[in-house]
Amino acid sequence: MSTNPFVAPAAPGDGIVWREVNGALLIIKPTQHETGFKTTYGESDVIHADIWVLDGPTAGESFEDTLIFPRMLVNQLKNQIGELVIGRVSQGQAKPGQSAPWLLQAASEQETQFGAQCWERIQASRFQAPEPPQAPAAPQAQGGWGNPAPAQPQAPQAPQAPAAPQGWAAPAPQAPAAPAAPASVTPPGGFDNALPF
């Protein structure tokens, strides 16, 4: 049985919610500056961009070809089309009768290094070569368009390694495991207390 290569389309209106990434470190790749974009509030300038959230509660999320509407962010990004921009999302001071503007603060040197490591992982995950097809163990019936082939019994699979931590950061280093007790020693209660679970 083959794996499904398809994903469902994004729901209408799905995009970045700035209050959910407030304080987060982002990589933003602006792809287009569009003027005169029609909205329910009139025409506005927008930035089309790909965005990756590097830290915070939504670390690991990405938004492809999303629209950026906040005016200050548009002004900060419109001259950076095609470039990679790294910065931390924040809000400025609100003027009377207006909401506080969303801003992108410059990343520190340490944040920039962290961002470079994350970018390498993002690129590796986006451009992995497809796995070569494996020869079937036994002949399989062919299904036509919309007619799946009959299910074949599956051999048991070996246990998988634990999932990687969320986000684009490198996995945290693991502490070395404690040495196991000799097989002939059984602690009271019949359990091996040296095991970490």
C-alpha positions in Angstrom: 0.0 0.0 0.0 1.4 3.4 -0.9 1.4 6.5 1.3 -0.9 9.4 0.4 1.1 12.2 -1.2 -1.7 14.7 -0.9 -2.6 17.3 1.7 -6.0 19.0 2.2 -6.3 22.6 1.0 -6.0 25.3 3.7 -9.3 26.5 5.0 -10.4 30.0 3.8 -9.0 32.6 6.0 -6.2 30.4 7.4 -3.1 32.5 7.8 -0.9 33.9 10.4 -2.6 35.4 13.5 -0.1 38.0 14.8 -1.3 37.9 18.4 -0.5 34.2 18.5 3.1 34.8 17.4 3.6 38.0 19.5 7.2 37.7 20.9 8.2 34.8 18.6 11.3 34.7 16.4 10.3 34.4 12.7 12.0 33.8 9.4 10.0 35.7 6.7 10.6 35.4 3.0 8.7 38.2 1.3 7.8 37.1 -2.2 5.7 40.0 -3.5 4.7 43.5 -2.6 1.2 44.2 -3.9 -0.4 47.7 -3.9 -4.1 48.4 -4.2 -5.2 45.1 -2.7 -8.9 45.2 -2.2 -10.2 44.5 1.4 -13.5 45.1 3.1 -11.9 48.2 4.6 -10.7 49.6 1.2 -7.5 49.2 -0.7 -4.3 48.4 1.1 -0.7 47.4 0.4 0.1 43.8 1.3 3.1 41.5 1.3 2.9 37.9 0.1 5.4 35.9 2.1 6.4 32.5 3.4 6.8 32.5 7.2 8.4 30.1 9.7 7.9 30.4 13.5 11.1 29.4 15.2 10.2 29.6 18.9 7.4 30.3 21.3 4.1 28.4 21.7 3.6 28.0 18.0 7.2 27.0 17.1 7.4 24.8 14.1 4.4 26.3 12.3 4.8 27.6 8.8 2.7 29.7 6.5 3.2 29.5 2.8 2.2 32.4 0.5 0.4 34.1 3.3 -0.6 37.7 3.2 0.8 40.3 5.6 -1.5 43.3 6.1 -0.2 45.3 9.1 1.1 48.5 7.7 4.4 48.7 9.7 5.3 45.1 8.8 4.5 45.9 5.1 6.8 48.9 5.3 9.6 46.9 6.9 9.4 44.1 4.4 8.5 45.7 1.0 12.2 46.4 0.1 13.2 42.8 1.1 11.4 40.9 -1.6 13.1 37.5 -2.2 15.4 37.9 0.8 15.3 36.0 4.1 14.4 38.3 7.0 14.7 37.2 10.7 13.2 39.1 13.5 11.1 39.0 16.6 7.4 40.0 16.4 6.4 42.8 18.8 3.8 45.5 19.2 4.5 49.2 19.3 2.6 51.9 21.1 -1.0 52.6 20.0 -1.9 56.1 18.9 -5.3 57.5 20.1 -8.1 55.7 18.4 -5.8 53.1 16.7 -4.6 49.7 17.6 -0.9 49.1 18.5 1.1 48.4 15.3 2.8 45.1 14.7 6.6 45.4 14.3 9.5 43.1 13.5 12.4 43.7 15.9 16.0 43.0 14.7 17.3 39.6 15.8 20.3 39.4 18.1 23.5 37.7 17.0 22.6 34.6 19.0 19.0 34.6 17.5 20.5 34.9 14.0 22.8 31.9 14.6 19.8 30.0 15.9 17.8 31.0 12.9 20.6 29.8 10.5 20.5 26.4 12.2 16.7 26.3 11.9 16.9 27.4 8.2 19.1 24.4 7.4 16.6 22.1 9.0 13.7 23.8 7.2 15.5 23.4 3.8 16.4 19.8 4.5 12.7 19.0 5.3 11.5 20.8 2.2 13.9 19.3 -0.3 14.2 15.7 0.8 14.6 13.3 -2.0 11.7 11.0 -2.4 12.3 7.4 -1.2 12.8 5.0 -4.0 9.9 2.6 -4.6 10.3 -0.8 -3.0 9.5 -3.9 -4.9 6.3 -5.6 -3.6 6.8 -8.8 -1.6 4.1 -10.5 -3.5 2.2 -9.7 -6.7 -0.6 -7.2 -5.9 -3.9 -6.7 -7.7 -4.1 -3.5 -9.7 -6.9 -1.1 -8.9 -8.2 1.4 -11.5 -8.9 5.1 -11.1 -10.8 5.3 -7.8 -10.7 1.5 -7.3 -8.1 0.7 -4.7 -6.3 -2.6 -4.9 -7.3 -5.2 -2.3 -5.5 -4.8 1.0 -2.4 -6.9 1.5 -1.4 -8.2 5.0 1.3 -6.1 6.5 4.3 -7.5 8.4 4.8 -6.1 11.9 7.0 -3.1 12.0 9.9 -2.5 14.4 9.3 0.2 17.1 10.0 3.7 15.9 12.3 6.2 17.6 10.5 8.9 19.7 9.2 11.9 17.7 11.5 14.9 17.4 10.7 17.9 19.5 8.3 20.5 18.0 9.7 23.4 16.2 12.7 23.8 13.8 15.3 23.6 16.6 17.7 20.7 17.0 16.6 18.0 19.3 17.8 18.4 22.9 20.8 16.3 23.8 19.9 13.1 25.6 21.6 12.1 28.9 23.4 8.8 28.8 21.3 5.9 30.0 22.1 4.4 33.3 23.9 1.0 33.1 21.4 -1.9 33.3 21.6 -4.3 36.2 23.0 -7.8 35.5 20.4 -10.2 34.2 20.7 -12.5 37.1 19.7 -9.8 39.7 16.0 -9.2 40.2 15.1 -6.5 42.7 12.1 -7.0 45.1 8.8 -6.8 43.3 10.2 -8.4 40.1 10.9 -5.0 38.4 14.3 -3.7 37.2 14.5 -0.4 38.9 17.5 0.6 36.8 15.4 1.2 33.8 14.3 4.8 33.2 10.6 4.1 32.9 
